[in-house]
Amino acid sequence: MPVFEAEFAPLVARILADFSVYATILLGTLVVLTLLFGRFYCSLLCPVGILQEIIMLITRRRISHRPNRPYKYVIALMVFGTLFGGTTYLLRLIDPYTIFGSAISLTAFGLIALLIICLLALWKGRLFCTDICPVGTVLGLLSKHALFQIYMDTSGKKCVLCGSCAKVCPTGSIDFKNQTINNETCVKCLRCLGRCRFNALRFGLKKSKPMTFNPNRRQFLNLCGAALFLGVMYKSGVKLSQTIANKVKTLILPPGAGNPQTFANKCLNCNLCVENCPMKVIQKANTEYPAVHLDYSKSFCSFNCNTCSSVCPSGALKRLSLEEKRRTRLALANVNPKICIQCGLCARECPRGAIIPPEGHAAKVDSSKCIGCGACQNVCPVQAIKVRAIDNQSTLTS
């Protein structure tokens, strides 16, 4: 299973954008495993988490005990609230998988964000994971109630308060003086288990009182406040998605995008489609366009390729078979008869036979067959053909 298909935030976005049984099963599997074994995702599956783990292993910097910071819950509510409201705008700014993908594709934002996270790791360990990352916050809340947890065995008074376990903890989750471990922030790297010389640490079923839901007044008010704030961010997400939609009406999008408004609010800007496009026709988001898009000025969309829709992790691009992609109208070509020199190259290059060859007149486009792949525009020697954006992608009957 490709790693990019098991990333938490893209799976949530994909289910919201285009419900998928496969994505739901994957997300459910991650949730169940977290409820069983804790927050292992951050050490084993998250690319930014793995990078920070490598940095911590190399530097061996000691991180002091770090209590829970309430602002991380605010960040998570903002990000997922706007996501439920219809836009990935905030998610793409802070989601670790998206940041990593943007950095790998050499976008300025991705490189700067990843550099900041690396510097934080050198200075404060996995501070991004414990106090900032919205995915980590959600998984931490699940991990807090995991069936198997790391805990100190105080029954035989094995712990001598040496602090060796705390020295190697990358998240500052161990308070060795009080012999407690914060399993909400613990990322299950298991280094502490190997460091303890007195076998005082355990990873397994912890004997504890049955979990009951009996919140006090303060907890109840916090819960109500969180629900209210989530609702506010949901409405903000709806308004933000509409604002973004107004900026992308002229975009030509990769196959499976549907319409510009929906796509721009679902795209994570992870740039997997950009990096995997063999024709290099898919361009990164920029200050003018808030989502990836097709640029036919130097290339065209290959008739025999559906790679972009198959690698999209968020559902912004609907998964299309090659046959479906070949019948998906992305845009529509237009011929300027005043410029056309009647060479016939466009008709020969069109994979759908949508261009009527010039016979004493300029070439013409059969709009019932054209899918707007850009092959004709790319081959035209005098730029007589322009491919125009359409409001919604559609599937031709034949």
Buried (B, 14 or more C-beta within 10 A) or exposed (E): EEEBBBBBBBBBBBBBBBEBEEBEEBBEEBBEBBBEBBBBBBBBBBBBBBBBBEBBEEEEBEBEBBEBBEEBBBBBBBBBBBBBBBBBBBBBEBBBBBBBBBBBBEBEBBBEBBEEBBEBBBEBBBBBBBBBBBBBBBBBBBBBEBEBBBBBBEEEEBBEEBEBBBBBBBBBBBBBEEBBBBBBBBBBBBBBBEBBEBEBBBBEEBEEEEEEEEEEEEEEEBEEEBEEBBBBBBEBBBEBBEEBBEBBEEBBBBBBBBBBBBBBBBBBBBBBBBBBBEBEBBBBBEEEBBBBBBBBEEBBBBBEBBBBBBBBBBBBBBBBEEEBBBBBBBBBBBBEEEEBEEBBBBBEBBBBEBBBBBEEEBBBBEEEBBBBBBBBBBBBEEEBBBBEBBEEBBEBEE
